[in-house]
Amino acid sequence: MFDTKTRTIVIVGAQWGDEGKGKLVDVLAERADWVVRYQGGANAGHTVHVGDESTVLHQVPSGILQKGVRCAIGNGVVLDPESLFDEVDALVKNGVDVAGRLYLSDRAHLVMPYHKLVDKESAASKAIGTTGRGIGPAYEDKVARRGIRVLDLRHPARLKALVEKGTDHANHILLGFGSSKRADAAFTLSELERIAPRLLAIAEDVGLVVSRAQKQGAAILLEGAQGSLLDVDHGTYPYVTSSNTTAGGAAIGVGIGPRCLDAALGVVKAYTTRVGAGAAADRVRRGDERARAAARQRVRRDDRAPAALRLVRCGGGAIRGAGERSQRPRGDEARRPRHAREDRALHGVPDRRRTGVGVPGRHRRP
């Protein structure tokens, strides 16, 4: 994959995740100098098989298993620090050299204990089947500008104010849920104080580090989580994750310019499954399909409309109501696909070709 012109490659899942991106990254990392994770949280897992051993990585980039490859976690990730160091300690226990090879963006936002609490108590999260790891609430706080970044750990007074603000907001939400559980600011601060030295020891300006590596000709893999159809903007909304999983999110999530991306590699599998919210989404989708089928079979009539506009549908086709004239389309209307004509009439949407509204050079006749 890497050659003299292609030095930075984005690895993207082309479906709903679980396509085997981690395995591919592990293979391509043999020729890479850097592997950088650019979005997501601790919900996604990449399983890498080396011999008889299997390693599951949730936040540490898959390239960590290749000797000499440097790995970084970008600013687009919402980091669960407890989970991160559980992974690191497990890797070290299995003989993987991590020291000096793992970097963390100081702009990455942290998943707090109150984020997990809100996620688990949220009826909306349960409805779409989230993992309850606090990722969605952490992204919400990030966008609302009350999130806590790694660099905030360097300023205790500011950190204390941010934690208290975040805890108060979380407790307000929990109260609205009708939950009896509450977040504790003192507990959150104590957890951060305990883990801050390890986080700050690997904190770097990852965007700057990767940019300098590119200028030196390094081979770089950008690794995402989930799949394209879970992208918050371009996926099967609302049954999506909370971040941009597509290649466009890679530049932002790492902190480099979009022209620095030389290629994007999509990973697919021969069959299709959904991970995470799949079961809940499938139940809702099937319910929506049944509702649409019932609507197609049900005669709908708007008694307020003149008889000439009373179109009804049955079994997917337009028919006449009792005592009504046939509504056979003519002219431009006839050339519009039948289902489009029926849907517009069914929902009372005026057709621009019939009224002349918004069509240049045509006017509605009095």
C-alpha positions in Angstrom: 0.0 0.0 0.0 2.8 2.4 0.9 4.9 3.9 -1.9 6.8 7.1 -2.7 3.5 9.1 -3.2 1.2 7.3 -0.8 2.4 7.8 2.7 -0.7 8.5 4.8 -3.6 6.1 4.5 -7.0 6.1 6.2 -8.6 2.8 7.1 -12.4 3.0 7.1 -15.1 0.4 7.8 -17.5 0.5 4.8 -20.4 -1.0 6.7 -21.7 -1.0 10.3 -18.4 -1.9 11.9 -16.9 -5.3 12.8 -15.4 -5.6 9.3 -12.0 -6.7 10.5 -10.2 -3.3 10.4 -8.0 -4.2 13.3 -6.6 -7.2 11.5 -5.9 -5.2 8.4 -4.3 -2.4 10.4 -2.1 -5.0 12.1 -1.0 -6.4 8.7 -0.3 -2.9 7.2 1.4 -1.7 10.3 4.3 -4.0 9.4 5.3 -1.3 6.8 4.1 1.7 8.8 5.9 4.1 11.1 2.8 5.4 12.9 -0.7 4.2 13.6 -3.1 6.9 14.8 -6.6 6.4 16.2 -8.8 9.4 15.1 -12.3 9.0 16.6 -14.7 6.9 18.8 -14.3 5.7 22.4 -13.9 2.5 24.4 -17.0 0.8 22.9 -15.4 -0.4 19.7 -13.1 -3.4 19.9 -10.4 -4.5 17.5 -9.4 -8.2 17.9 -6.0 -9.1 16.6 -4.8 -12.7 16.5 -1.1 -13.4 16.8 -0.3 -17.1 16.8 -2.6 -18.7 19.4 -3.1 -15.5 21.3 -5.9 -13.0 20.7 -5.7 -9.4 21.8 -8.7 -7.1 22.1 -8.0 -3.4 21.9 -10.6 -0.8 22.6 -8.6 2.4 22.6 -5.0 1.6 22.0 -4.3 1.6 18.2 -3.9 -1.9 16.7 -0.3 -1.1 15.5 0.9 -1.4 19.1 1.6 -5.1 18.5 4.1 -4.4 15.8 7.6 -3.7 17.1 9.0 -0.3 16.5 5.7 1.2 15.3 4.6 4.4 17.2 0.9 4.8 18.1 -1.1 7.8 18.9 -4.7 8.6 20.1 -6.0 11.7 18.4 -8.1 14.6 19.6 -11.2 13.2 18.0 -11.3 10.3 20.5 -13.2 10.5 23.8 -10.9 8.7 26.1 -11.9 6.5 29.1 -8.6 6.7 31.1 -9.4 3.7 33.3 -10.1 1.5 30.3 -7.0 2.8 28.5 -4.6 1.8 31.2 -6.3 -1.5 31.8 -5.4 -2.2 28.1 -1.8 -0.9 28.5 -1.2 -3.0 31.7 -2.6 -6.1 29.9 -0.3 -5.5 26.9 2.8 -5.1 29.2 1.8 -8.3 31.1 1.8 -10.1 27.7 5.3 -8.9 26.9 4.3 -6.0 24.5 6.7 -3.1 24.8 4.6 0.0 25.2 7.0 2.5 26.8 7.8 5.4 24.6 5.6 4.1 21.8 2.1 5.4 22.8 1.1 9.1 22.6 -2.1 10.8 23.6 -3.5 14.1 22.3 -3.7 16.6 25.0 -6.8 17.9 23.3 -8.7 14.6 23.6 -11.8 14.8 25.8 -12.2 12.5 28.8 -15.1 10.2 29.6 -16.0 10.9 33.2 -17.8 8.6 35.7 -20.9 10.8 35.5 -21.0 10.3 31.7 -21.3 6.6 32.2 -24.0 7.1 34.8 -26.0 9.3 32.5 -25.6 6.9 29.6 -26.8 3.9 31.7 -29.8 5.8 33.1 -30.9 7.3 29.8 -34.1 5.9 28.2 -32.9 7.2 24.8 -29.6 5.4 25.1 -31.4 2.1 26.0 -33.8 2.6 23.1 -31.0 2.6 20.5 -28.9 0.1 22.3 -25.7 2.0 23.3 -23.0 0.3 25.3 -23.5 2.5 28.3 -19.8 3.5 28.3 -20.5 7.2 28.5 -19.3 8.0 25.0 -22.4 9.8 23.8 -22.7 12.1 26.9 -19.0 12.8 26.6 -19.4 14.0 23.0 -22.4 16.0 24.1 -20.3 17.8 26.7 -17.6 18.4 24.2 -19.9 20.1 21.8 -21.6 22.0 24.6 -18.1 23.3 25.6 -18.2 21.9 29.1 -16.0 18.9 28.4 -12.8 18.0 30.2 -9.6 17.6 28.1 -6.4 15.9 29.0 -4.6 19.3 29.1 -7.0 20.4 31.8 -5.3 18.0 34.2 -2.4 20.4 34.3 -4.5 23.1 35.9 -6.1 21.8 39.2 -8.2 24.9 39.9 -9.7 24.9 36.4 -10.2 21.1 36.6 -12.1 21.4 39.8 -14.5 24.0 38.3 -15.1 21.9 35.2 -15.8 18.8 37.2 -18.3 20.6 39.5 -20.0 22.1 36.5 -20.2 18.7 34.7 -21.4 16.9 37.8 -24.1 19.5 38.4 -25.3 19.2 34.8 -25.3 15.4 35.0 -27.3 15.4 38.2 -29.8 17.8 36.6 -30.2 15.3 33.8 -30.5 12.3 36.2 -33.2 14.2 38.1 -35.1 14.7 34.8 -34.8 11.0 34.1 -36.5 10.3 37.5 -33.4 8.4 38.6 -32.3 8.3 42.2 -28.7 8.0 41.3 -26.4 11.1 41.6 -22.9 11.9 40.4 -20.2 12.8 43.0 -17.8 15.6 42.2 -15.4 14.7 45.0 -15.2 11.1 43.8 -14.6 12.2 40.2 -11.8 14.6 41.3 -10.1 11.9 43.3 -10.1 9.5 40.4 -8.6 12.1 38.1 -5.9 13.0 40.6 -5.0 9.4 40.8 -4.7 8.8 37.1 -3.5 12.2 36.0 0.3 11.5 36.2 0.0 8.5 33.8 -2.1 10.5 31.4 0.1 13.6 31.4 3.2 11.4 30.9 2.0 10.4 27.4 0.2 13.6 26.5 1.4 15.4 23.3 0.2 17.7 20.6 -0.5 14.7 18.3 -1.4 16.9 15.3 2.0 18.5 15.4 3.8 15.3 16.0 2.1 13.6 13.1 2.6 16.6 10.8 6.3 16.6 11.5 6.4 12.8 10.8 4.7 13.4 7.5 7.3 16.0 6.5 10.0 13.5 7.2 8.3 10.9 4.9 6.9 8.6 7.6 4.4 6.0 6.6 1.2 6.7 8.6 -2.0 4.7 9.1 -5.1 6.5 10.4 -7.4 4.0 12.2 -11.0 4.7 12.9 -13.7 2.8 14.9 -17.1 1.5 13.9 -18.1 1.9 10.2 -19.3 4.4 7.7 -22.9 3.6 8.1 -22.6 4.6 11.8 -21.3 8.1 11.0 -23.3 10.7 12.9 -23.8 12.8 9.8 -23.8 10.2 7.0 -25.0 7.0 8.6 -28.3 5.5 9.4 -29.4 8.3 11.7 -30.4 8.2 14.6 -29.0 4.6 15.0 -25.5 5.9 14.7 -22.5 6.6 16.9 -21.6 10.0 18.2 -18.7 10.8 15.9 -17.6 11.0 12.2 -16.5 7.5 11.3 -15.8 8.3 7.6 -12.5 9.3 6.1 -13.4 13.0 6.4 -13.3 12.7 10.1 -9.7 11.4 10.1 -8.0 14.8 9.4 -10.0 16.6 12.1 -9.6 13.7 14.6 -5.9 13.7 14.2 -5.2 17.4 13.7 -3.8 17.5 10.2 -5.0 19.1 6.9 -7.3 17.2 4.6 -4.8 17.4 1.8 -2.3 15.4 3.9 -4.5 12.3 3.4 -3.1 10.3 0.4 -5.5 7.4 0.3 -8.5 5.9 2.0 -9.0 2.1 2.2 -12.5 0.8 2.8 -12.9 -2.6 4.5 -15.9 -4.7 3.8 -17.0 -8.3 4.5 -19.1 -10.7 2.5 -22.1 -10.5 4.8 -23.7 -7.6 6.7 -24.3 -7.3 10.4 -24.8 -4.4 12.8 -22.9 -4.0 16.0 -23.9 -2.0 19.1 -27.4 -0.6 18.4 -28.2 -3.2 15.8 -30.8 -5.2 17.6 -32.8 -2.1 18.8 -32.4 -0.4 15.4 -33.6 -3.5 13.6 -36.7 -3.8 15.8 -37.6 -0.1 15.1 -36.8 -0.6 11.4 -39.1 -3.6 11.2 -41.8 -1.7 13.0 -41.5 1.3 10.6 -41.7 -1.0 7.6 -44.9 -2.6 9.0 -46.3 0.9 9.6 -45.5 2.0 6.1 -47.1 -1.2 4.7 -50.2 -0.6 6.7 -50.4 3.0 5.5 -50.1 1.9 1.9 -53.1 -0.4 2.4 -55.2 2.1 4.3 -57.3 4.5 2.3 -56.5 8.1 3.4 -58.9 10.9 2.6 -58.7 14.6 3.4 -62.3 15.8 3.6 -61.1 19.4 3.6 -59.6 19.2 0.1 -61.7 19.6 -3.0 -63.0 16.4 -4.6 -60.6 16.9 -7.5 -57.6 16.6 -5.2 -58.8 13.7 -3.1 -56.3 11.0 -4.1 -56.2 7.8 -2.1 -53.8 4.8 -2.1 -54.4 1.2 -1.8 -51.7 -1.5 -2.2 -49.2 1.1 -3.5 -51.4 2.4 -6.4 -53.6 5.4 -6.8 -57.4 4.7 -7.0 -60.5 6.7 -7.0 -62.6 7.4 -4.0 -66.4 6.9 -4.1 -68.0 9.4 -6.4 -64.7 10.9 -7.5 -63.3 11.4 -11.0 -60.3 9.5 -12.2 -57.1 11.4 -11.4 -55.1 10.2 -14.4 -52.0 12.5 -14.7 -51.3 14.5 -17.8 -48.4 16.2 -19.4 -45.4 16.8 -17.1 -47.2 15.2 -14.2 -47.5 11.9 -16.1 -43.7 11.8 -16.6 -43.0 11.9 -12.9 -42.6 8.4 -11.4 -45.9 7.1 -10.2 -44.8 6.5 -6.6 -43.5 10.1 -6.4 -46.8 11.5 -7.6 -48.8 9.4 -5.2 -46.6 10.3 -2.2 -46.8 14.0 -2.9 -50.6 13.9 -3.2 -51.0 11.6 -0.2 -49.2 14.0 2.1 -50.7 17.1 0.6 -47.5 18.4 -0.9 -48.1 20.7 -4.0 -46.2 19.7 -7.1 -44.2 22.5 -8.6 -44.9 21.3 -12.1 -48.6 21.5 -11.6 -48.8 24.9 -9.8 -45.9 26.6 -11.5 -44.5 27.8 -8.2 -40.8 27.9 -8.2 -40.4 26.9 -11.8 -38.6 29.7 -13.8 -40.6 31.1 -16.7 -43.9 29.6 -15.6 -46.7 31.3 -13.7 -49.8 29.9 -12.1 -52.9 30.8 -14.0 -55.7 32.5 -12.0 
